[in-house]
Amino acid sequence: MKGKWTWFSGAVLGAVIVFGMVASAANAQSYYKGKFDLPFKAHWGLAVLPAGEYVFSIASDDGRAMVTIRNAKTLQHVAFETVEFQESSAHGKSALLIGTRGEQQIVHSIRIAELGETFVCDPALADEDARTPVQARNSRDVPVIVAEK
């Protein structure tokens, strides 16, 4: 009986954590919505996004920002990712900034020109791309289309 209780309590705890994340994202003030068409598979935090069309929103709560990513066709949640503000003035057009680690394409930042901000998802890769010309050649930008500010 003890094994069943442990499994059950773990499932309940997991459900509470997921509910808390969704509720927190829903209650945070959304201040940017956009969409992008990813032409290749890319890693974004713990999520792996297959090639396809996505919509996202960036919400801020107490100085932190959360990106919610959904499949554009089904509106199914794909990922929730915490991001850091890095720059107060973004140069260039709005885009996902994607670098490589080994053979993997990894989203390391989101540049939102309309807000003058760059949000960093993977600080180590973002810094590496900024410093190393060889890495920068392997970087890709995926345009972000403004849906709403």
LUMPAGU-619249 format. One record per atom (N, C-alpha, C): residue number from 1; residue in one letter; x, y, z negated. Coordinates in pm, whole numbers, plus 50000, padded with zeros to 5 digits. Example, Ala and Ser with C-alpha at 12.3 -4.5 7.8 and 13.67 -1.06 7.14 Angstrom:
2
ATOM   num   residu      c1      c2      c3
ATOM     1        a   51319   49431   49220
ATOM     1        a   51230   49550   49220
ATOM     1        a   51320   49670   49220
ATOM     2        s   51285   49775   49292
ATOM     2        s   51367   49894   49286
ATOM     2        s   51290   50003   49213
This chain:
149
ATOM   num   residu      c1      c2      c3
ATOM     1        m   50082   49881   50000
ATOM     1        m   50000   50000   50000
ATOM     1        m   50086   50126   50000
ATOM     2        k   50201   50118   49933
ATOM     2        k   50288   50235   49924
ATOM     2        k   50336   50280   50062
ATOM     3        g   50368   50184   50152
ATOM     3        g   50413   50217   50287
ATOM     3        g   50306   50291   50366
ATOM     4        k   50180   50250   50350
ATOM     4        k   50071   50317   50421
ATOM     4        k   50053   50459   50369
ATOM     5        w   50064   50479   50236
ATOM     5        w   50049   50612   50179
ATOM     5        w   50161   50704   50230
ATOM     6        t   50283   50654   50240
ATOM     6        t   50395   50733   50289
ATOM     6        t   50372   50774   50433
ATOM     7        w   50326   50684   50517
ATOM     7        w   50298   50717   50656
ATOM     7        w   50187   50820   50664
ATOM     8        f   50080   50799   50587
ATOM     8        f   49965   50890   50588
ATOM     8        f   50006   51030   50541
ATOM     9        s   50081   51037   50431
ATOM     9        s   50121   51168   50379
ATOM     9        s   50215   51238   50477
ATOM    10        g   50299   51163   50545
ATOM    10        g   50387   51221   50647
ATOM    10        g   50307   51276   50764
ATOM    11        a   50203   51204   50805
ATOM    11        a   50119   51250   50915
ATOM    11        a   50045   51377   50876
ATOM    12        v   49993   51381   50752
ATOM    12        v   49921   51500   50705
ATOM    12        v   50016   51619   50698
ATOM    13        l   50136   51598   50644
ATOM    13        l   50234   51706   50636
ATOM    13        l   50270   51757   50776
ATOM    14        g   50289   51666   50871
ATOM    14        g   50318   51707   51009
ATOM    14        g   50205   51790   51068
ATOM    15        a   50081   51749   51044
ATOM    15        a   49966   51823   51096
ATOM    15        a   49958   51962   51035
ATOM    16        v   49988   51973   50906
ATOM    16        v   49985   52103   50839
ATOM    16        v   50092   52196   50898
ATOM    17        i   50211   52143   50924
ATOM    17        i   50318   52225   50982
ATOM    17        i   50280   52273   51121
ATOM    18        v   50229   52184   51205
ATOM    18        v   50189   52223   51341
ATOM    18        v   50077   52327   51334
ATOM    19        f   49977   52305   51248
ATOM    19        f   49867   52400   51234
ATOM    19        f   49920   52536   51191
ATOM    20        g   50015   52537   51098
ATOM    20        g   50073   52662   51051
ATOM    20        g   50145   52737   51162
ATOM    21        m   50218   52664   51247
ATOM    21        m   50288   52728   51359
ATOM    21        m   50189   52789   51457
ATOM    22        v   50083   52714   51489
ATOM    22        v   49983   52763   51583
ATOM    22        v   49910   52882   51524
ATOM    23        a   49872   52875   51397
ATOM    23        a   49801   52985   51333
ATOM    23        a   49889   53108   51325
ATOM    24        s   50018   53090   51293
ATOM    24        s   50110   53202   51286
ATOM    24        s   50126   53268   51422
ATOM    25        a   50139   53186   51526
ATOM    25        a   50152   53241   51662
ATOM    25        a   50024   53312   51703
ATOM    26        a   49908   53258   51662
ATOM    26        a   49780   53320   51698
ATOM    26        a   49760   53452   51624
ATOM    27        n   49809   53465   51500
ATOM    27        n   49789   53585   51421
ATOM    27        n   49893   53693   51449
ATOM    28        a   50004   53657   51507
ATOM    28        a   50108   53755   51536
ATOM    28        a   50059   53850   51645
ATOM    29        q   50111   53971   51643
ATOM    29        q   50071   54070   51741
ATOM    29        q   50139   54040   51874
ATOM    30        s   50061   54006   51977
ATOM    30        s   50116   53979   52109
ATOM    30        s   50139   54112   52179
ATOM    31        y   50258   54133   52229
ATOM    31        y   50280   54260   52296
ATOM    31        y   50339   54246   52435
ATOM    32        y   50353   54126   52485
ATOM    32        y   50396   54108   52622
ATOM    32        y   50349   53974   52673
ATOM    33        k   50292   53975   52792
ATOM    33        k   50252   53850   52857
ATOM    33        k   50309   53851   52998
ATOM    34        g   50351   53734   53043
ATOM    34        g   50408   53726   53177
ATOM    34        g   50396   53587   53232
ATOM    35        k   50448   53571   53352
ATOM    35        k   50449   53440   53415
ATOM    35        k   50577   53424   53495
ATOM    36        f   50611   53297   53519
ATOM    36        f   50729   53268   53600
ATOM    36        f   50709   53135   53669
ATOM    37        d   50779   53119   53781
ATOM    37        d   50777   52996   53859
ATOM    37        d   50917   52936   53850
ATOM    38        l   50928   52827   53777
ATOM    38        l   51057   52763   53756
ATOM    38        l   51082   52664   53871
ATOM    39        p   51185   52689   53954
ATOM    39        p   51207   52603   54070
ATOM    39        p   51284   52473   54039
ATOM    40        f   51323   52453   53913
ATOM    40        f   51401   52336   53875
ATOM    40        f   51372   52306   53728
ATOM    41        k   51409   52186   53684
ATOM    41        k   51394   52149   53544
ATOM    41        k   51492   52229   53459
ATOM    42        a   51444   52278   53344
ATOM    42        a   51531   52354   53254
ATOM    42        a   51496   52323   53109
ATOM    43        h   51596   52330   53025
ATOM    43        h   51577   52313   52880
ATOM    43        h   51553   52450   52820
ATOM    44        w   51459   52456   52726
ATOM    44        w   51431   52581   52655
ATOM    44        w   51412   52543   52509
ATOM    45        g   51513   52566   52429
ATOM    45        g   51509   52519   52290
ATOM    45        g   51499   52368   52288
ATOM    46        l   51400   52317   52218
ATOM    46        l   51379   52172   52211
ATOM    46        l   51295   52119   52326
ATOM    47        a   51236   52207   52403
ATOM    47        a   51147   52166   52513
ATOM    47        a   51225   52148   52643
ATOM    48        v   51175   52058   52725
ATOM    48        v   51226   52042   52861
ATOM    48        v   51112   52078   52954
ATOM    49        l   51132   52181   53035
ATOM    49        l   51029   52228   53127
ATOM    49        l   51057   52174   53266
ATOM    50        p   50964   52094   53321
ATOM    50        p   50982   52053   53460
ATOM    50        p   50960   52173   53553
ATOM    51        a   51004   52161   53676
ATOM    51        a   50977   52267   53773
ATOM    51        a   50827   52291   53777
ATOM    52        g   50787   52417   53787
ATOM    52        g   50645   52449   53792
ATOM    52        g   50617   52592   53750
ATOM    53        e   50489   52625   53747
ATOM    53        e   50445   52759   53710
ATOM    53        e   50405   52763   53563
ATOM    54        y   50448   52870   53494
ATOM    54        y   50424   52884   53352
ATOM    54        y   50377   53025   53320
ATOM    55        v   50301   53038   53213
ATOM    55        v   50267   53167   53156
ATOM    55        v   50324   53169   53015
ATOM    56        f   50354   53288   52966
ATOM    56        f   50408   53298   52831
ATOM    56        f   50364   53428   52768
ATOM    57        s   50373   53431   52637
ATOM    57        s   50351   53555   52563
ATOM    57        s   50460   53566   52458
ATOM    58        i   50497   53690   52430
ATOM    58        i   50593   53717   52326
ATOM    58        i   50518   53793   52217
ATOM    59        a   50524   53741   52096
ATOM    59        a   50456   53804   51983
ATOM    59        a   50560   53835   51876
ATOM    60        s   50535   53941   51802
ATOM    60        s   50628   53981   51697
ATOM    60        s   50555   53980   51564
ATOM    61        d   50627   53935   51461
ATOM    61        d   50572   53932   51327
ATOM    61        d   50687   53948   51229
ATOM    62        d   50690   54057   51155
ATOM    62        d   50793   54081   51054
ATOM    62        d   50934   54079   51112
ATOM    63        g   50955   54143   51227
ATOM    63        g   51088   54155   51284
ATOM    63        g   51137   54035   51363
ATOM    64        r   51060   53927   51364
ATOM    64        r   51096   53811   51445
ATOM    64        r   51005   53807   51566
ATOM    65        a   51048   53739   51669
ATOM    65        a   50965   53724   51787
ATOM    65        a   50947   53577   51819
ATOM    66        m   50830   53541   51867
ATOM    66        m   50797   53404   51903
ATOM    66        m   50748   53404   52047
ATOM    67        v   50801   53313   52126
ATOM    67        v   50756   53297   52264
ATOM    67        v   50669   53172   52268
ATOM    68        t   50550   53188   52323
ATOM    68        t   50459   53076   52345
ATOM    68        t   50455   53050   52495
ATOM    69        i   50486   52928   52535
ATOM    69        i   50493   52893   52677
ATOM    69        i   50383   52792   52707
ATOM    70        r   50309   52817   52816
ATOM    70        r   50200   52728   52858
ATOM    70        r   50214   52694   53006
ATOM    71        n   50165   52577   53041
ATOM    71        n   50155   52540   53181
ATOM    71        n   50052   52633   53244
ATOM    72        a   50083   52697   53356
ATOM    72        a   49994   52796   53415
ATOM    72        a   49864   52734   53468
ATOM    73        k   49868   52610   53511
ATOM    73        k   49748   52548   53568
ATOM    73        k   49655   52491   53461
ATOM    74        t   49713   52425   53361
ATOM    74        t   49631   52358   53259
ATOM    74        t   49617   52441   53132
ATOM    75        l   49701   52543   53115
ATOM    75        l   49711   52626   52995
ATOM    75        l   49748   52545   52870
ATOM    76        q   49799   52425   52892
ATOM    76        q   49846   52341   52782
ATOM    76        q   49975   52400   52725
ATOM    77        h   49986   52405   52590
ATOM    77        h   50108   52453   52527
ATOM    77        h   50224   52362   52562
ATOM    78        v   50334   52422   52602
ATOM    78        v   50455   52347   52636
ATOM    78        v   50559   52365   52526
ATOM    79        a   50568   52488   52473
ATOM    79        a   50669   52514   52370
ATOM    79        a   50637   52640   52293
ATOM    80        f   50685   52644   52169
ATOM    80        f   50690   52764   52086
ATOM    80        f   50837   52782   52054
ATOM    81        e   50892   52897   52084
ATOM    81        e   51035   52919   52057
ATOM    81        e   51055   53052   51988
ATOM    82        t   51135   53052   51882
ATOM    82        t   51174   53175   51815
ATOM    82        t   51288   53238   51894
ATOM    83        v   51283   53370   51911
ATOM    83        v   51388   53440   51984
ATOM    83        v   51437   53558   51901
ATOM    84        e   51557   53604   51932
ATOM    84        e   51618   53719   51866
ATOM    84        e   51621   53837   51961
ATOM    85        f   51606   53958   51907
ATOM    85        f   51626   54079   51987
ATOM    85        f   51777   54098   51999
ATOM    86        q   51826   54118   52121
ATOM    86        q   51970   54139   52135
ATOM    86        q   52000   54280   52181
ATOM    87        e   51926   54328   52277
ATOM    87        e   51956   54458   52334
ATOM    87        e   51835   54549   52324
ATOM    88        s   51861   54678   52310
ATOM    88        s   51750   54772   52312
ATOM    88        s   51734   54834   52450
ATOM    89        s   51823   54802   52542
ATOM    89        s   51807   54849   52680
ATOM    89        s   51849   54737   52774
ATOM    90        a   51753   54679   52842
ATOM    90        a   51781   54570   52935
ATOM    90        a   51812   54627   53072
ATOM    91        h   51918   54577   53134
ATOM    91        h   51955   54622   53268
ATOM    91        h   51912   54516   53368
ATOM    92        g   51852   54558   53478
ATOM    92        g   51805   54464   53579
ATOM    92        g   51657   54439   53564
ATOM    93        k   51604   54357   53654
ATOM    93        k   51462   54325   53655
ATOM    93        k   51430   54222   53548
ATOM    94        s   51302   54211   53514
ATOM    94        s   51258   54111   53418
ATOM    94        s   51286   53972   53473
ATOM    95        a   51346   53887   53389
ATOM    95        a   51384   53753   53435
ATOM    95        a   51415   53662   53318
ATOM    96        l   51403   53531   53345
ATOM    96        l   51459   53431   53256
ATOM    96        l   51606   53421   53294
ATOM    97        l   51695   53423   53197
ATOM    97        l   51837   53410   53224
ATOM    97        l   51877   53268   53187
ATOM    98        i   51927   53195   53286
ATOM    98        i   51952   53052   53270
ATOM    98        i   52099   53023   53295
ATOM    99        g   52160   52956   53200
ATOM    99        g   52299   52915   53213
ATOM    99        g   52308   52764   53219
ATOM   100        t   52428   52714   53222
ATOM   100        t   52447   52569   53228
ATOM   100        t   52532   52524   53110
ATOM   101        r   52499   52407   53062
ATOM   101        r   52579   52339   52961
ATOM   101        r   52591   52197   53013
ATOM   102        g   52712   52162   53060
ATOM   102        g   52728   52034   53129
ATOM   102        g   52650   52040   53259
ATOM   103        e   52560   51945   53277
ATOM   103        e   52476   51940   53398
ATOM   103        e   52337   52000   53374
ATOM   104        q   52310   52046   53251
ATOM   104        q   52177   52093   53217
ATOM   104        q   52161   52242   53240
ATOM   105        q   52046   52280   53296
ATOM   105        q   52006   52420   53310
ATOM   105        q   51936   52458   53181
ATOM   106        i   51979   52566   53116
ATOM   106        i   51925   52604   52986
ATOM   106        i   51885   52752   52986
ATOM   107        v   51760   52779   52948
ATOM   107        v   51715   52917   52933
ATOM   107        v   51783   52972   52808
ATOM   108        h   51864   53078   52826
ATOM   108        h   51930   53134   52708
ATOM   108        h   51874   53270   52669
ATOM   109        s   51806   53339   52761
ATOM   109        s   51752   53471   52728
ATOM   109        s   51633   53503   52819
ATOM   110        i   51554   53599   52773
ATOM   110        i   51446   53654   52854
ATOM   110        i   51467   53805   52857
ATOM   111        r   51488   53859   52975
ATOM   111        r   51504   54003   52990
ATOM   111        r   51369   54061   53032
ATOM   112        i   51318   54155   52953
ATOM   112        i   51190   54220   52984
ATOM   112        i   51220   54368   53008
ATOM   113        a   51239   54403   53134
ATOM   113        a   51276   54539   53171
ATOM   113        a   51171   54640   53127
ATOM   114        e   51042   54601   53134
ATOM   114        e   50934   54692   53099
ATOM   114        e   50939   54734   52952
ATOM   115        l   50995   54649   52868
ATOM   115        l   51010   54681   52725
ATOM   115        l   51149   54733   52694
ATOM   116        g   51242   54720   52789
ATOM   116        g   51381   54759   52764
ATOM   116        g   51447   54666   52664
ATOM   117        e   51406   54539   52662
ATOM   117        e   51456   54443   52564
ATOM   117        e   51503   54314   52631
ATOM   118        t   51600   54251   52570
ATOM   118        t   51639   54116   52605
ATOM   118        t   51622   54031   52479
ATOM   119        f   51552   53920   52493
ATOM   119        f   51528   53829   52382
ATOM   119        f   51617   53707   52403
ATOM   120        v   51691   53667   52301
ATOM   120        v   51789   53559   52315
ATOM   120        v   51736   53432   52249
ATOM   121        c   51736   53323   52327
ATOM   121        c   51692   53192   52279
ATOM   121        c   51811   53106   52238
ATOM   122        d   51923   53121   52305
ATOM   122        d   52043   53041   52280
ATOM   122        d   52161   53137   52273
ATOM   123        p   52189   53194   52154
ATOM   123        p   52294   53296   52143
ATOM   123        p   52432   53251   52191
ATOM   124        a   52469   53127   52164
ATOM   124        a   52602   53079   52205
ATOM   124        a   52616   53080   52356
ATOM   125        l   52515   53032   52427
ATOM   125        l   52522   53028   52573
ATOM   125        l   52510   53168   52631
ATOM   126        a   52428   53254   52572
ATOM   126        a   52414   53392   52620
ATOM   126        a   52549   53464   52608
ATOM   127        d   52618   53449   52494
ATOM   127        d   52749   53511   52476
ATOM   127        d   52851   53454   52572
ATOM   128        e   52847   53322   52592
ATOM   128        e   52942   53256   52682
ATOM   128        e   52923   53307   52825
ATOM   129        d   52798   53317   52871
ATOM   129        d   52770   53367   53006
ATOM   129        d   52816   53512   53022
ATOM   130        a   52802   53590   52916
ATOM   130        a   52841   53731   52923
ATOM   130        a   52992   53748   52929
ATOM   131        r   53066   53657   52867
ATOM   131        r   53211   53670   52858
ATOM   131        r   53288   53599   52968
ATOM   132        t   53235   53491   53021
ATOM   132        t   53312   53404   53110
ATOM   132        t   53262   53415   53254
ATOM   133        p   53344   53471   53343
ATOM   133        p   53302   53485   53483
ATOM   133        p   53266   53351   53549
ATOM   134        v   53334   53242   53513
ATOM   134        v   53304   53112   53572
ATOM   134        v   53163   53070   53533
ATOM   135        q   53126   53084   53407
ATOM   135        q   52991   53052   53363
ATOM   135        q   52889   53142   53430
ATOM   136        a   52920   53270   53442
ATOM   136        a   52826   53364   53503
ATOM   136        a   52794   53323   53647
ATOM   137        r   52892   53266   53717
ATOM   137        r   52866   53219   53854
ATOM   137        r   52766   53104   53853
ATOM   138        n   52763   53027   53744
ATOM   138        n   52671   52915   53733
ATOM   138        n   52536   52956   53676
ATOM   139        s   52522   53082   53640
ATOM   139        s   52397   53131   53584
ATOM   139        s   52295   53156   53694
ATOM   140        r   52169   53147   53654
ATOM   140        r   52060   53175   53748
ATOM   140        r   51960   53265   53678
ATOM   141        d   51898   53350   53755
ATOM   141        d   51788   53432   53704
ATOM   141        d   51660   53387   53772
ATOM   142        v   51555   53369   53694
ATOM   142        v   51424   53336   53747
ATOM   142        v   51335   53456   53720
ATOM   143        p   51282   53520   53825
ATOM   143        p   51200   53640   53805
ATOM   143        p   51079   53615   53714
ATOM   144        v   51051   53715   53631
ATOM   144        v   50933   53715   53545
ATOM   144        v   50840   53821   53598
ATOM   145        i   50714   53786   53614
ATOM   145        i   50614   53882   53662
ATOM   145        i   50533   53930   53543
ATOM   146        v   50522   54061   53533
ATOM   146        v   50448   54123   53423
ATOM   146        v   50299   54097   53442
ATOM   147        a   50238   54041   53340
ATOM   147        a   50093   54022   53343
ATOM   147        a   50026   54130   53258
ATOM   148        e   50087   54163   53144
ATOM   148        e   50029   54260   53052
ATOM   148        e   50132   54301   52948
ATOM   149        k   50132   54430   52916
ATOM   149        k   50218   54479   52808
ATOM   149        k   50132   54512   52690
